[in-house]
Amino acid sequence: MRLLAFLLTLAAVCLEVGSKFSQPKVQVYTYNPAKFGEQNTVICHVSEFHPPDIHIKLFKNGEEIDEAVLTDLSFKKNWHFHLTKHVETTLVRGDKFMCKVLHATYSGKDFDWEANM
């Protein structure tokens, strides 16, 4: 029941905001400074977007990472949303990570991360 009330409120706010679209800002980085052979968390942080309908995919060497974890959708007072997808991995020389973001403001934009060590 609470979920239904929340979803109805969210829908009403989205309708009130109307056609205001905000393109997401995307950052791809590691939780700790990157070191080969050590476990780390690769993070794709997407923020400042509206409407909230968005898809985030995280890839390693061209393959989608199925075990990547998506956080809960959050928002600020101005109704701009943010979301994070991350995965724990051991960094290996030559690995390339990519975050693909699909949003109403653009389709299929890719954001790369490669260790600068």
C-alpha positions in Angstrom: 0.0 0.0 0.0 2.8 2.4 0.9 4.6 1.5 -2.4 1.4 2.3 -4.4 1.1 5.7 -2.6 4.7 6.5 -3.3 4.4 5.5 -7.0 1.2 7.6 -7.4 3.0 10.6 -5.8 6.0 10.1 -8.0 3.8 10.0 -11.1 2.0 13.2 -10.0 5.3 15.0 -9.5 6.6 13.8 -12.8 3.5 15.1 -14.5 3.8 18.4 -12.7 7.4 18.8 -13.7 6.2 18.2 -17.3 8.6 18.0 -20.1 11.6 19.2 -18.2 14.4 16.8 -19.2 17.9 16.8 -17.6 20.7 14.9 -19.2 22.5 12.6 -16.8 26.0 13.3 -15.6 28.1 10.1 -15.6 31.3 9.3 -13.7 33.1 6.0 -13.9 35.8 5.4 -11.3 37.2 2.9 -8.7 36.4 3.1 -5.0 40.2 2.9 -4.1 43.2 4.0 -6.1 43.6 1.4 -8.9 46.3 -1.3 -8.4 46.7 -4.3 -10.6 46.1 -7.6 -8.8 44.1 -6.1 -6.0 40.4 -6.2 -5.4 38.5 -3.0 -6.0 35.1 -1.7 -6.8 34.4 -0.2 -10.2 31.6 2.4 -9.9 29.3 4.0 -12.5 27.6 6.9 -10.8 24.8 8.6 -12.8 23.3 11.9 -11.4 21.3 15.0 -12.1 18.9 13.3 -14.5 15.1 13.7 -15.1 12.8 11.9 -15.8 13.8 8.9 -13.6 13.4 6.3 -16.4 17.0 5.2 -17.0 19.0 2.0 -17.8 22.6 1.5 -16.8 24.8 -1.3 -17.9 28.3 -2.1 -16.8 30.8 -3.9 -19.1 34.2 -5.5 -18.6 36.2 -6.0 -21.8 33.1 -5.8 -23.9 31.0 -8.3 -21.9 28.1 -7.1 -19.7 28.8 -7.8 -16.0 25.7 -9.7 -14.8 26.7 -9.5 -11.1 26.9 -5.7 -11.1 24.7 -4.2 -8.3 22.3 -1.4 -8.9 21.5 0.9 -6.0 18.0 2.3 -5.2 16.9 5.3 -7.1 17.3 8.5 -5.1 16.5 12.1 -5.8 17.2 15.6 -4.5 14.8 18.4 -3.7 14.9 19.6 -7.3 13.7 16.2 -8.5 16.9 15.4 -10.2 17.7 11.7 -9.7 20.9 9.7 -9.1 21.7 6.0 -9.3 24.9 3.9 -9.0 25.9 0.6 -10.5 29.0 -1.1 -9.2 30.9 -4.4 -9.1 33.8 -5.8 -7.1 36.6 -7.1 -9.2 40.3 -7.8 -9.2 42.0 -5.3 -11.6 44.1 -6.9 -14.3 46.4 -5.0 -16.7 44.5 -4.4 -20.0 41.0 -4.6 -18.5 38.6 -2.0 -19.9 35.4 -1.1 -18.1 32.5 0.7 -19.8 29.3 2.1 -18.5 26.4 2.4 -21.0 23.6 4.8 -20.1 20.2 4.8 -21.8 18.0 7.8 -21.0 15.3 9.9 -22.8 17.9 12.7 -23.3 20.1 10.5 -25.4 20.4 6.8 -26.4 23.3 4.4 -25.7 26.1 6.8 -24.6 29.2 5.0 -23.5 31.6 6.1 -20.7 34.9 4.2 -20.4 37.4 3.6 -17.6 40.8 2.2 -17.8 43.5 2.1 -15.1 46.1 4.8 -15.4 48.9 2.9 -13.7 
